[in-house]
Amino acid sequence: MASKFLLFTSAHYYPYGGMDDCKGVFDSAEEAVSHAVNSDTYSGTSNMHLLEIKNEWGPNNGPLVHDYDANGMRVSTHPLSEYIENEDD
């Protein structure tokens, strides 16, 4: 099952910055992180998030949010619903 990865590079994505924070859609997490870390057109990798959208959803197969540090190392992964709930606190 393939996934797509939406790259967000500001402090928060929707509902804070919305789709203006989205820097692209990628076929792999590695491709998205490499694009962010190596880009000269924007900064914000200290607050980099990838939204992983899977082709098939199910009870244990929903969208995920991956948080990365400025060096492109993944520091956490949460279901989208949990991430939004935590951000609203």
Stockholm file with secondary structure:
# STOCKHOLM 1.0

chainA/1-89         MASKFLLFTSAHYYPYGGMDDCKGVFDSAEEAVSHAVNSDTYSGTSNMHLLEIKNEWGPNNGPLVHDYDANGMRVSTHPLSEYIENEDD
#=GR chainA/1-89 SS CCEEEEEECSSCCTTSSGGGGEEEEESSHHHHHHHHHHCSSCCCGGGEEEEEEESSCCTTCCCEEEEECTTSCEEEEEEHHHHHHHHHC
#=GC SS_cons        CCEEEEEECSSCCTTSSGGGGEEEEESSHHHHHHHHHHCSSCCCGGGEEEEEEESSCCTTCCCEEEEECTTSCEEEEEEHHHHHHHHHC
//
